[in-house]
Amino acid sequence: MITPEQPSRGRRGAPGHGSLRGRRRRARRPRRRRPLLVVVVTLGISLSAVAVVLAYVSPTPGPRQSATVADPVLGGGPGCDPLRTRELVRGNGTGSTDDGPDAVLAFQYAYYVTRSGAAARAVTTRDAAVSSAEVIDAGITSVPPDTKHCVLISPLPDGRLDVVLTEVRPDGAVKTYRQFVTVVERADGVLISAIAPPDR
């Protein structure tokens, strides 16, 4: 008769051996780690989501656009994005007598915003081939108040300026005019000496 072999204390830790209680203890250990692992993963996902939201909400540092600071001389706005290069000037601002394009802007600003023939003639020479202040005033009265305008100016090879003027009236009607403008430099600035249609 063979006596059953008693379990050895030295072999209790070997894989596949040991008491039922020891096996239960070893089976429970992974379960204790599982909740901790779930918490860590959940926390990591939450932090990632917060980081993504902050990336979209927070202002991104970068170069500022020049349009953030308004240039009253050039003007601009919706439908008339301000632009100033050697080949092209676009705007609807107050203008000035610093150069040819600015003189054109000043003339049109006086017509559409100030609504004054005298102000328009103030940026032309006295003998300019331009209508008198009274005639300009009569033209202004035919244009409804609050009419928006945009001027597109580009230099021509002969020194004149090719001007495309777009007006948008309060009722939504849009009209476009084209003119060739001649400017001269005088002691008091650059002034308009002639405004003519493109065929002249």
C-alpha positions in Angstrom: 0.0 0.0 0.0 1.4 3.3 -1.1 1.0 6.2 1.3 -0.1 9.5 -0.3 2.7 11.9 -0.6 2.4 14.9 1.7 2.8 18.3 0.0 6.2 19.7 0.6 6.6 23.2 2.0 9.5 23.9 -0.3 7.4 23.3 -3.4 4.4 25.4 -2.4 5.7 28.4 -4.4 6.3 26.4 -7.7 4.0 26.9 -10.7 1.0 24.5 -10.6 1.5 23.5 -7.0 0.4 24.6 -3.6 -2.8 24.7 -1.6 -6.2 25.9 -2.9 -6.0 28.9 -0.5 -2.6 30.0 -2.1 -4.0 29.7 -5.5 -7.0 31.9 -4.6 -4.6 34.5 -3.2 -2.6 34.5 -6.4 -5.8 34.7 -8.5 -7.1 37.7 -6.6 -3.9 39.8 -7.0 -4.6 40.9 -10.7 -8.1 41.9 -9.7 -6.7 44.4 -7.2 -4.6 46.0 -9.9 -7.4 46.2 -12.5 -9.4 49.1 -10.8 -6.2 51.1 -10.5 -5.4 50.5 -14.2 -8.9 51.6 -15.2 -8.6 54.8 -13.2 -5.2 55.7 -14.7 -6.4 55.1 -18.3 -9.6 57.1 -17.7 -7.6 59.9 -16.2 -5.2 59.9 -19.1 -8.1 60.1 -21.6 -9.8 62.9 -19.7 -6.6 65.0 -19.6 -6.1 64.4 -23.4 -9.6 65.6 -24.1 -9.1 68.7 -22.0 -5.8 69.5 -23.8 -7.5 69.2 -27.2 -10.3 71.6 -26.1 -7.9 74.1 -24.7 -5.9 74.0 -28.0 -9.0 75.1 -29.9 -10.3 77.6 -27.4 -7.1 79.3 -26.4 -5.8 82.0 -28.7 -2.9 80.7 -30.8 0.1 83.0 -30.7 1.3 84.0 -34.2 1.9 87.0 -36.4 -0.7 89.7 -36.2 -2.5 90.7 -39.4 -2.0 94.2 -40.5 -5.8 94.7 -40.8 -6.1 94.6 -37.0 -5.0 98.3 -37.0 -7.2 100.4 -39.2 -5.6 102.8 -41.6 -8.0 105.8 -41.9 -6.3 107.0 -45.1 -6.7 103.7 -46.8 -9.9 102.6 -45.1 -11.4 99.3 -46.2 -13.9 96.8 -44.6 -16.3 94.1 -45.7 -16.4 94.0 -49.5 -13.5 96.4 -49.8 -10.5 94.7 -48.3 -7.7 97.3 -47.8 -4.6 96.8 -50.0 -1.6 98.9 -50.8 1.1 97.8 -53.2 3.0 99.4 -56.1 0.7 97.8 -58.6 -2.6 98.2 -56.8 -4.3 100.2 -54.1 -7.8 99.4 -52.8 -9.8 101.2 -50.1 -12.4 103.7 -49.2 -10.6 105.8 -46.6 -10.1 109.6 -46.2 -7.1 109.7 -48.5 -4.5 112.5 -48.5 -2.3 114.4 -50.9 0.8 112.3 -50.2 0.6 110.5 -53.5 -1.6 109.9 -56.5 -3.7 107.0 -55.2 -4.3 108.8 -51.9 -5.5 111.9 -53.8 -8.0 109.7 -55.6 -9.2 108.2 -52.3 -9.6 111.7 -50.9 -11.7 112.8 -53.9 -14.1 109.9 -53.7 -14.3 110.1 -49.9 -15.4 113.7 -50.3 -18.0 112.6 -52.8 -19.5 109.6 -51.0 -18.9 110.3 -47.3 -18.4 114.0 -46.7 -20.8 114.7 -49.6 -19.2 118.0 -50.5 -18.2 119.2 -53.9 -15.9 121.8 -52.3 -14.1 119.1 -50.4 -13.6 117.1 -53.6 -12.2 120.1 -55.4 -9.8 120.7 -52.5 -7.7 117.8 -53.8 -7.6 119.0 -57.4 -5.7 121.8 -59.1 -7.6 125.1 -59.7 -7.4 124.5 -63.5 -8.2 120.8 -63.3 -10.2 119.2 -66.0 -12.8 118.3 -63.4 -16.4 119.5 -62.9 -16.9 122.5 -60.7 -17.9 122.2 -57.0 -21.5 123.0 -57.9 -21.8 120.4 -60.6 -20.2 117.8 -58.2 -22.7 118.8 -55.5 -25.5 118.1 -58.0 -24.1 114.7 -58.7 -23.8 114.0 -55.0 -27.5 114.7 -54.4 -28.4 112.0 -57.0 -26.7 109.4 -54.9 -28.6 108.2 -51.8 -27.0 108.9 -48.4 -25.2 105.8 -46.8 -24.1 104.6 -50.3 -20.9 102.6 -49.8 -18.0 102.9 -52.2 -14.8 101.1 -52.9 -11.9 102.4 -55.1 -9.5 100.2 -57.0 -6.4 102.1 -58.3 -3.6 100.9 -60.5 -0.9 102.9 -62.4 -0.8 103.1 -66.2 2.4 103.2 -68.3 1.8 106.8 -69.2 1.7 107.9 -65.6 -2.1 108.2 -65.2 -4.1 106.1 -62.8 -6.7 103.5 -63.8 -9.5 103.9 -61.3 -12.4 101.5 -60.9 -15.1 102.8 -58.6 -17.8 100.5 -57.2 -20.8 101.9 -55.3 -23.3 99.9 -53.4 -26.5 101.8 -52.7 -28.7 101.1 -49.6 -31.2 99.1 -51.7 -28.4 96.8 -52.8 -28.0 98.2 -56.3 -24.4 98.0 -57.4 -22.8 100.4 -60.0 -19.3 100.4 -61.3 -17.5 103.3 -63.0 -14.0 103.4 -64.6 -11.9 106.6 -64.9 -8.4 107.6 -65.9 -7.0 110.1 -63.4 -4.1 112.4 -64.0 -2.2 113.8 -61.0 0.6 116.4 -60.6 2.9 117.1 -57.8 2.7 120.6 -56.3 4.2 122.4 -53.3 1.1 121.5 -51.3 1.1 117.9 -52.3 -0.1 115.6 -55.1 -3.3 116.9 -56.7 -5.7 115.7 -59.3 -5.4 117.6 -62.6 -7.8 115.6 -64.8 -10.5 112.9 -64.6 -11.6 111.4 -67.8 -13.3 108.2 -69.1 -11.0 105.4 -70.3 -11.5 106.3 -74.0 -9.7 109.7 -73.6 
